[in-house]
Amino acid sequence: MANQFLNAQEYANVMLKMTKNALVTGKLVDGELKNEVTDENGLSVSTKRPPRFAPNDSSAMSAALAAQDIVTGSVNVAVDQYAKVHVSVGDIEYVQSFNELMKNATMKAAASTLAHQFDSHLQKQVAKFSSYIGDTTTDWATPAEFAADAGLAIQSPAQFNRVHTRLMDLGVPNSDINSTVLFNDGEKIRGSLIGGSIDGTNKSALERIKIPVLSEIDAYATQQCPSLATGTRVSALTSLIDNGTLSVNYRDVKNTMVQTIHIDGQASGVTIKTGEKITIAGVYAYDWRNQVALPYLQTFVVLGGASTASGSVPTTSPLGTAITTDANGDVDLIISPPIIVPGTNDGVSTLANTAFATCSAAAVDGAAVTHLGPTSASTPYTRRFRAAWHKSAIKLVSAKLHTPFTGESSFANDPETGISIRYWRGSDISTGAHIHRWDAIFGAVNADPLMGAEISGS
C-alpha cells in the first residue's frame, strides 16, 4: 500500500537535506537557482565576469581623472545535466515518520547517487584551472621539471601550502578558498600533523579524520578528483609555436577567455588531450595588481583544438578528448588563459589589456612549448586533479523542473547551494509498479581559470 504518513513535500525536503550532506564539491562553489530556466528558453543562462581597472600613478598627486571604460565579459552556463534516481515503493513504504525516513538506507543510497552526479560534473570544471604547482626542487619548476612531473601525492602541509602562495600571486582574494584532494593526500597531510601541538578546531578536525584549515584554505578529501591519461606527444624539446607572434586583446576574448595557438614539431599522428597543461618559453605569468612579471612561466590548459587528422575539437568536449597532429606534425590548440599583454593597445586604449593582463609577453614564432608530464607513448602518463580555488570561480546553476501532469509531486530548494530537487511519485497501471523518483537539472562552468590552481606533490 502507499505510504500514508508522509506527504510529497516531506520526501522532497528529506532528499534535499541528505543530498546536501553527501555533497563535497557542490558546497565549495558559487551556487544559484534559476526559476525562469525552462525547456522553452534553451536551458542556458549568462553570468558576468567582474571588471578590473588598471592602477593609476598615485605618486603624481593629481586629482585629474584618468577615465577607464568598464569592459565586462560574460560566460554562458549550459543547464544540461539531469541527475535522477528512483526507488520502488516497497523499499521505503514501511517508513512512518520524518526521522525514520532520514535514517532509511535506501534514501541514503539515493541521496549519495544524486550528490555523486553533482560533484562529478563540478570536478570536470576544477580540471580547467590553468595554473599548476608540482614537483620542483626550487620555488618554481624549470621546463625540464615541468615535463617530468609525475603528479604524485601531496606529502605534507608544507607541500600543500604552495598552492596558497600561487593563488595570492594570481590575485585571488584571501577568503572563501576551497580545495579538493584525494584521500591518500589527506592521509599524508593529517599524518604529518598527528602528535604535534595542535589545539582548537584543527585538533577537532584531526580527531574526526578531516583535513584542518591550511593557509586559509578549507580542504576536503574526495574520490571524485578526475583522472587524465595524457596523449602520446613528446613532452619536451619538440613542440614549437608556429605562425607569428601571438597575443590577443581582452575586449575580443572577454566572454570566452580562450585563444588558439598553432604548434608544430611533433610527429604525425600523436595526440594531445583536453585538460593537458603546457608552458611557452618566454611567456611568464603576470601579477596584474603590481604590474610586474612573475618569475615562472605561465601555465595554460588545453580546452580544445583542431587538425586535419582529428577535425574540430570544441571547448565543450569531454576531459581527455584527443587532438591528433596532422601529417606534418601540426595542430591547433585552444588554450586558457589567453595571452593578454599589458601595455598593448586594443584599438581603444591600453587600459583594458593592462587591467586583465595574463602574461608578460606574447608568444613568438619558434618558442618552445613544454607539455606537463613525462612522455610515454605505450603507457600514457595518468594524473589526478587536485586543486584549490576561490568559491566564485566555479558557477553551479540549478533550475526548477516542471510540475508533472500526473502523479503527486513537490519541490525542495536550497538557498545556499542553489540546488532544486523535484520529488514525484506515481503508479503504473499496466505493471502495478509504485515508484518514487527525485530529479534535478543543473549546469556548471569554470568562469575564471585564473582563480584557482592545480597542485601535486613529490
KEKOL-676685 format. One line per field, with one value per residue (C-alpha): residue number from 1; x, y, z. Coordinates in nm, 4 decimals. Example, Ala and Ser with C-alpha at 12.3 -4.5 7.8 and 13.67 -1.06 7.14 Angstrom:
BEGIN
n <- 1_2
x <- 1.2300_1.3670
y <- -0.4500_-0.1060
z <- 0.7800_0.7140
//
This chain:
BEGIN
n <- 1_2_3_4_5_6_7_8_9_10_11_12_13_14_15_16_17_18_19_20_21_22_23_24_25_26_27_28_29_30_31_32_33_34_35_36_37_38_39_40_41_42_43_44_45_46_47_48_49_50_51_52_53_54_55_56_57_58_59_60_61_62_63_64_65_66_67_68_69_70_71_72_73_74_75_76_77_78_79_80_81_82_83_84_85_86_87_88_89_90_91_92_93_94_95_96_97_98_99_100_101_102_103_104_105_106_107_108_109_110_111_112_113_114_115_116_117_118_119_120_121_122_123_124_125_126_127_128_129_130_131_132_133_134_135_136_137_138_139_140_141_142_143_144_145_146_147_148_149_150_151_152_153_154_155_156_157_158_159_160_161_162_163_164_165_166_167_168_169_170_171_172_173_174_175_176_177_178_179_180_181_182_183_184_185_186_187_188_189_190_191_192_193_194_195_196_197_198_199_200_201_202_203_204_205_206_207_208_209_210_211_212_213_214_215_216_217_218_219_220_221_222_223_224_225_226_227_228_229_230_231_232_233_234_235_236_237_238_239_240_241_242_243_244_245_246_247_248_249_250_251_252_253_254_255_256_257_258_259_260_261_262_263_264_265_266_267_268_269_270_271_272_273_274_275_276_277_278_279_280_281_282_283_284_285_286_287_288_289_290_291_292_293_294_295_296_297_298_299_300_301_302_303_304_305_306_307_308_309_310_311_312_313_314_315_316_317_318_319_320_321_322_323_324_325_326_327_328_329_330_331_332_333_334_335_336_337_338_339_340_341_342_343_344_345_346_347_348_349_350_351_352_353_354_355_356_357_358_359_360_361_362_363_364_365_366_367_368_369_370_371_372_373_374_375_376_377_378_379_380_381_382_383_384_385_386_387_388_389_390_391_392_393_394_395_396_397_398_399_400_401_402_403_404_405_406_407_408_409_410_411_412_413_414_415_416_417_418_419_420_421_422_423_424_425_426_427_428_429_430_431_432_433_434_435_436_437_438_439_440_441_442_443_444_445_446_447_448_449_450_451_452_453_454_455_456_457_458
x <- 0.0000_0.1108_0.2745_0.0010_0.2184_0.4498_0.3441_0.5297_0.6887_0.8495_1.0020_1.1416_1.2796_1.4487_1.6146_1.7457_1.8891_2.0525_2.1913_2.3412_2.5005_2.6597_2.7966_3.1647_3.2459_2.8857_2.9291_3.2574_3.1322_2.9034_2.5502_2.2441_1.8840_1.7130_1.3375_1.2975_1.5208_1.2925_1.2974_1.1492_1.4304_1.7280_1.8472_2.1275_2.1980_2.4668_2.6861_2.9049_3.2798_3.3796_3.5533_3.9095_4.0844_4.4443_4.6063_4.6859_5.0152_4.9319_5.2697_5.1599_4.9463_4.6864_4.3092_4.2612_4.0604_4.2077_3.8804_3.8583_3.5653_3.4199_3.4866_3.2985_3.2829_3.0163_3.0072_2.7133_2.6214_2.4506_2.1983_2.2458_2.2910_1.9966_2.0549_1.7890_1.7260_1.4183_1.3224_1.0384_0.7719_0.8362_1.1805_1.0512_0.6772_0.7279_0.8652_0.6153_0.7947_1.0262_1.3084_1.2772_1.2951_1.6203_1.7698_1.6449_1.9326_1.7562_1.7120_2.0775_2.1882_1.9625_2.0942_2.4526_2.3802_2.2417_2.5353_2.7816_2.6323_2.6661_3.0220_3.1418_3.0315_3.1770_3.5138_3.5343_3.5284_3.8056_4.0231_4.0029_4.2127_4.5270_4.7907_4.9943_5.2317_5.4058_5.7283_6.0196_6.3470_6.3065_6.0173_5.9044_5.9535_6.2035_6.0770_6.2586_6.0918_5.7543_5.7955_5.8944_5.6343_5.4563_5.1658_5.2471_5.0548_5.0836_5.3079_5.2685_5.1085_5.4259_5.3722_5.0045_5.0712_5.2459_4.9061_4.8091_5.1192_5.0281_4.6711_4.7999_5.0304_4.7224_4.5389_4.2808_4.1058_4.2328_3.8912_3.6417_3.9228_3.8428_4.0294_3.9692_4.2412_4.2472_4.2120_4.5756_4.6755_4.4559_4.6086_4.9619_4.8715_4.6938_4.9638_5.2320_5.0285_4.9274_5.1299_5.2039_5.0877_4.7563_4.4532_4.1084_3.9206_4.2212_4.2637_3.8940_3.9297_4.2142_4.0112_3.7260_3.9625_3.9212_4.1876_4.2497_4.2313_4.5720_4.6857_4.3266_4.2217_3.9374_4.0433_3.8345_3.9290_3.7215_3.7370_3.5769_3.9033_3.9067_4.1763_4.3540_4.5728_4.7858_4.8303_5.1222_5.3008_5.6674_5.6692_5.9857_6.2197_5.9748_5.6654_5.7207_5.4994_5.4267_5.2715_5.3928_5.3721_5.0683_4.8676_4.5077_4.3038_4.0829_3.7956_3.7987_3.8113_3.6300_3.3464_3.5415_3.8776_4.0489_4.2931_4.4026_4.7719_4.9330_5.2209_5.4440_5.7413_5.5619_5.5460_5.2453_4.9508_5.0443_4.7809_4.7375_4.4317_4.1944_4.2886_4.6633_4.8792_5.1613_5.4101_5.5613_5.9209_5.9492_5.5826_5.5848_5.2932_5.1948_5.0851_4.8138_4.7889_5.1568_5.2037_5.5140_5.6145_5.6335_5.9470_5.7824_5.6304_5.2560_5.0751_4.7995_4.5316_4.4284_4.0500_4.0129_4.1796_4.1739_4.3745_4.3093_4.3571_4.1119_3.8832_3.7471_3.7557_3.5405_3.5960_3.2807_3.4452_3.4835_3.8022_4.0619_3.9376_4.2293_4.3523_4.5711_4.8580_4.8350_5.0759_5.3269_5.3026_5.0997_4.7970_4.5839_4.5307_4.2667_4.4242_4.3215_4.4034_4.4525_4.7827_4.6951_4.9987_4.9994_5.0509_4.9290_4.6664_4.3350_4.2250_4.0658_4.3428_4.5972_4.3933_4.1805_4.4756_4.6774_4.3997_4.3357_4.6943_4.7742_5.1291_5.4488_5.4912_5.3459_5.4444_5.6910_5.7369_5.9621_5.9175_5.9451_5.6240_5.6601_5.3863_5.3162_5.4090_5.6524_5.6372_5.5059_5.3524_5.2878_5.1531_5.0228_5.1090_4.7991_4.7412_4.4577_4.3461_4.3955_4.3226_4.2370_4.0167_3.8092_3.4457_3.3314_3.5493_3.3044_2.9370_2.6725_2.3306_2.0249_1.6797_1.3366_1.1814_0.8215_0.5397_0.4366_0.0886_0.0270_0.1030_0.1923_0.4950_0.6680_0.9891_1.2646_1.5160_1.8376_1.9314_2.2952_2.3909_2.1113_2.0115_1.6471_1.5108_1.1743_1.0012_0.7486_0.5578_0.3072_0.1869_0.1891_-0.1492_-0.0076_0.2561_0.1344_0.4682_0.4707_0.7651_0.9273_1.1704_1.3830_1.5165_1.7460_1.8627_2.1784_2.4879_2.8290_3.1102_3.4618_3.4049_3.7644_4.0521_4.2938_4.1005_4.2316_4.5369_4.6145_4.8674_5.0540_5.3285_5.6671
y <- 0.0000_0.3584_0.5315_0.7211_0.9021_1.1197_1.3684_1.4591_1.7731_1.5720_1.3320_1.6279_1.8007_1.4887_1.4065_1.7639_1.7597_1.4206_1.5093_1.8312_1.6392_1.3998_1.6771_1.7710_1.9924_2.1094_2.3061_2.4652_2.6595_2.9539_2.8129_2.9787_2.8735_2.9975_2.9528_3.1012_2.8470_2.6059_2.3752_2.6543_2.9088_2.6949_2.5844_2.8394_3.1371_3.4025_3.5084_3.8197_3.8312_4.1171_4.4245_4.5311_4.8660_4.9489_5.1312_5.4991_5.6617_5.7771_5.9482_6.2129_6.3792_6.4812_6.4807_6.4577_6.1505_5.9003_5.7646_5.3926_5.2329_4.9271_4.6162_4.3192_3.9706_3.7100_3.3337_3.1100_2.8253_2.5412_2.3775_2.0423_1.7884_1.5761_1.3974_1.1445_0.8445_0.6301_0.3537_0.1058_0.1921_-0.1401_-0.0204_0.2651_0.2117_0.0956_0.4368_0.6090_0.9266_1.2002_1.0785_0.7220_0.8454_1.0279_0.7017_0.4852_0.3122_0.3303_0.7063_0.7479_0.5486_0.7513_1.0799_0.9625_0.8881_1.2388_1.4024_1.1983_1.3313_1.6924_1.6503_1.4561_1.7281_2.0054_1.8304_1.8484_2.2272_2.2040_2.0419_2.3646_2.5770_2.6725_2.7305_2.4342_2.3754_2.0413_1.8573_2.1015_2.1484_2.5274_2.7702_2.7184_2.4438_2.4534_2.3348_2.0053_1.9554_2.0517_1.7948_1.5187_1.5948_1.2701_1.4231_1.2492_1.2641_1.5650_1.4574_1.7317_2.0666_2.2391_2.0960_2.1844_2.5420_2.6195_2.6443_2.9310_3.1221_3.0680_3.1870_3.5038_3.5573_3.5310_3.7998_3.5631_3.7122_3.5589_3.4338_3.1666_2.9472_2.5768_2.2691_1.9067_1.6432_1.2651_1.0581_0.9490_1.3184_1.3782_1.0782_1.2104_1.5686_1.4572_1.2038_1.4707_1.6733_1.3983_1.4138_1.7831_2.0590_2.1371_2.2790_2.4119_2.3403_2.1880_1.9340_1.8515_1.8079_1.5598_1.3636_1.3398_1.2359_1.5717_1.7932_2.1038_2.4501_2.5152_2.8651_2.9940_2.7041_2.4723_2.1379_1.8242_1.4732_1.3103_1.0266_1.2500_1.4144_1.3428_1.1418_1.2253_0.9980_1.2297_1.1992_1.0405_1.3729_1.4189_1.6414_1.8495_1.9905_1.9078_2.1312_2.4840_2.7862_2.8301_3.1205_3.4505_3.6483_3.5533_3.7637_3.8842_4.1761_4.1296_4.3014_4.0261_3.7301_3.8648_3.6132_3.3005_3.3644_3.1306_3.1670_2.9417_2.8746_2.6713_2.4383_2.2136_1.9878_1.6748_1.3577_1.2763_1.1131_1.1849_1.3141_1.5986_1.5744_1.8319_1.9011_1.8811_2.1748_2.3495_2.6327_2.8537_2.9745_3.3472_3.3801_3.4427_3.4699_3.8261_3.9978_4.2332_4.4153_4.5082_4.5226_4.3024_3.9738_3.6753_3.4557_3.1467_3.0635_3.0982_2.7633_2.7101_2.4411_2.2860_2.3047_2.2116_2.2284_2.1146_1.9464_1.7773_1.4462_1.4893_1.7617_2.0214_1.9511_2.2243_2.3581_2.1778_1.8397_1.5962_1.5967_1.3776_1.4192_1.3608_1.6192_1.4479_1.6087_1.6098_1.4519_1.7320_1.7152_2.0368_2.1041_2.3950_2.4136_2.6214_2.7328_2.9214_3.1759_3.3769_3.5623_3.9221_4.1501_4.4677_4.7996_4.6743_4.8815_4.7175_4.9956_5.1962_5.2224_5.0158_5.0132_4.7010_4.4840_4.6186_4.5529_4.1995_4.1073_3.7371_3.7157_3.9173_3.8940_3.7458_3.4002_3.4362_3.2135_2.9182_2.9413_2.6039_2.4527_2.2141_1.9645_1.8702_1.5133_1.2589_1.1153_0.7596_0.6587_0.2954_0.3559_0.7144_0.9053_0.9469_1.2101_1.3012_1.6617_1.8174_2.1878_2.4918_2.7775_3.0740_2.9829_3.2321_3.0741_2.7910_2.8613_2.5987_2.6845_2.4745_2.5109_2.4200_2.1444_2.1453_2.0131_1.6740_1.6378_1.3073_1.1602_1.3588_1.5886_1.8592_2.0650_2.1491_2.4300_2.5020_2.8734_2.8010_2.5644_2.6662_2.3031_2.2277_1.8728_1.7569_1.4634_1.2711_0.9556_0.7581_0.4141_0.2278_0.0661_-0.1734_-0.3225_-0.2365_-0.0681_0.2129_0.4470_0.7285_0.9421_1.2503_1.4704_1.7726_1.9674_2.1765_2.3022_2.4376_2.6412_2.7455_3.1192_3.2255_2.9779_3.2101_3.1983_2.8519_2.6307_2.2618_2.1105_1.7843_1.6605_1.4970
z <- 0.0000_-0.0484_0.2475_0.4338_0.6867_0.4777_0.2136_-0.1056_0.0449_0.3226_0.0717_-0.1253_0.1846_0.3205_-0.0121_-0.0481_0.3045_0.2587_-0.0848_0.0504_0.3379_0.0863_-0.1374_-0.1331_-0.4324_-0.4576_-0.1334_-0.2431_-0.5462_-0.6161_-0.6441_-0.7918_-0.8588_-1.1736_-1.1591_-1.5051_-1.6803_-1.8630_-2.1603_-2.3705_-2.3341_-2.4225_-2.0790_-2.0777_-1.8539_-1.8564_-1.5649_-1.5612_-1.5105_-1.2757_-1.4212_-1.3423_-1.3577_-1.4370_-1.1416_-1.1801_-1.0808_-0.7287_-0.6943_-0.9443_-0.6690_-0.9253_-0.8837_-1.2597_-1.3506_-1.5965_-1.7300_-1.7953_-1.9702_-1.7978_-2.0033_-1.8647_-2.0050_-1.9537_-1.9737_-2.0575_-1.8258_-2.0075_-1.7752_-1.9427_-1.6617_-1.5466_-1.2170_-1.1217_-0.9035_-0.8380_-0.5956_-0.5655_-0.3123_-0.1406_-0.0334_0.1804_0.2332_0.5919_0.6939_0.9212_1.0325_0.9104_1.1368_1.0137_0.6567_0.7363_0.8638_0.5806_0.3991_0.0629_0.0934_0.1909_-0.1116_-0.3407_-0.1976_-0.2420_-0.6079_-0.6669_-0.4845_-0.6904_-1.0134_-0.8956_-0.7659_-1.0687_-1.3093_-1.0936_-1.0764_-1.4562_-1.4114_-1.1493_-1.4180_-1.6237_-1.3878_-1.5746_-1.3082_-1.1813_-0.8893_-0.8875_-0.8137_-0.8084_-0.6251_-0.6197_-0.5732_-0.9320_-1.1877_-1.4705_-1.8108_-1.7560_-1.4167_-1.5637_-1.8418_-1.5980_-1.3300_-1.2397_-1.0455_-0.7179_-0.3915_-0.1611_0.1254_0.3856_0.4769_0.3524_0.0042_0.0104_0.1244_-0.2050_-0.3736_-0.1421_-0.2487_-0.6133_-0.5597_-0.3958_-0.6962_-0.9169_-0.7207_-0.5735_-0.2668_0.0563_0.1650_0.0572_-0.0793_-0.1018_-0.2151_-0.3047_-0.2853_-0.2873_0.0276_0.0132_0.0125_0.3153_0.4889_0.4425_0.5399_0.8574_0.9379_0.9389_1.1898_1.4320_1.7502_1.7169_1.9473_1.7788_1.9558_1.8780_1.5576_1.3844_1.6633_1.6374_1.2613_1.3040_1.5582_1.3041_1.0214_0.8456_0.6922_0.9052_0.7512_0.5925_0.4881_0.4844_0.2577_0.3539_0.2057_0.1574_0.0554_-0.2169_-0.4663_-0.7284_-0.8420_-1.2176_-1.3913_-1.7168_-1.9260_-2.1384_-2.5120_-2.6947_-2.7571_-2.6656_-2.3587_-2.4092_-2.6763_-2.9569_-2.9822_-3.1173_-3.1647_-3.5350_-3.7211_-3.5835_-3.2604_-3.0566_-2.8149_-2.8051_-2.6710_-2.3682_-2.5492_-2.8090_-2.5690_-2.2628_-2.2995_-2.3953_-2.2229_-2.4693_-2.7590_-3.0433_-3.0978_-3.3760_-3.2912_-3.4978_-3.4353_-3.3138_-3.5221_-3.7367_-3.5606_-3.1981_-2.9587_-2.7117_-2.4883_-2.3478_-1.9875_-2.0515_-1.9470_-2.1321_-2.0912_-2.3627_-2.3497_-2.2741_-2.1701_-1.7958_-1.5552_-1.4672_-1.1455_-1.2718_-0.9379_-0.9041_-1.2814_-1.2795_-1.4401_-1.2074_-1.2021_-1.3551_-1.6897_-1.7305_-1.7429_-1.9992_-2.0059_-2.3388_-2.3773_-2.7449_-3.0838_-3.4436_-3.7175_-4.0493_-3.8689_-3.5816_-3.7131_-3.4741_-3.1002_-2.9360_-2.5854_-2.4740_-2.5421_-2.2503_-2.0471_-2.2159_-2.5750_-2.8142_-3.0650_-3.3258_-3.5155_-3.8943_-4.1441_-4.0832_-3.7028_-3.6838_-3.4653_-3.3413_-2.9649_-2.7884_-2.4609_-2.1493_-2.0267_-2.3448_-2.3811_-2.2888_-2.2653_-2.0522_-2.2259_-2.5648_-2.7437_-2.8318_-3.0651_-2.7864_-2.5258_-2.3341_-2.0145_-2.0617_-2.1642_-1.8718_-1.6208_-1.7474_-1.8386_-1.8025_-1.9418_-1.9536_-2.3314_-2.6477_-2.7705_-3.0575_-3.3590_-3.2765_-2.8980_-2.7252_-2.5887_-2.2939_-2.2051_-1.8423_-1.7569_-1.8962_-2.2475_-2.2604_-2.5910_-2.4969_-2.1436_-2.1151_-1.8007_-1.5832_-1.3200_-1.0842_-1.0461_-0.7034_-0.6853_-0.4749_-0.5917_-0.4877_-0.4426_-0.7069_-0.9790_-1.0484_-1.1081_-1.0365_-1.1764_-1.0981_-1.2454_-1.1184_-1.3243_-1.4431_-1.2282_-1.3724_-1.5212_-1.3452_-1.0049_-0.6947_-0.6775_-0.4775_-0.4814_-0.2342_-0.2986_-0.1111_-0.0996_-0.0112_-0.2963_-0.5342_-0.5809_-0.6560_-0.6259_-0.7578_-0.5912_-0.7987_-0.7170_-0.9115_-1.0150_-1.3449_-1.4030_-1.6637_-1.4300_-1.0840_-1.0060_-0.7491_-0.7981_-0.6031_-0.8019_-0.7382_-1.0202_-1.0502_-1.3537_-1.3368_-1.5155_-1.4205_-1.5694_-1.4732_-1.5010_-1.4312_-1.4911_-1.3094_-0.9815_-0.8992_-0.9335_-0.9634_-0.7236_-0.6818_-0.4531_-0.4914
//
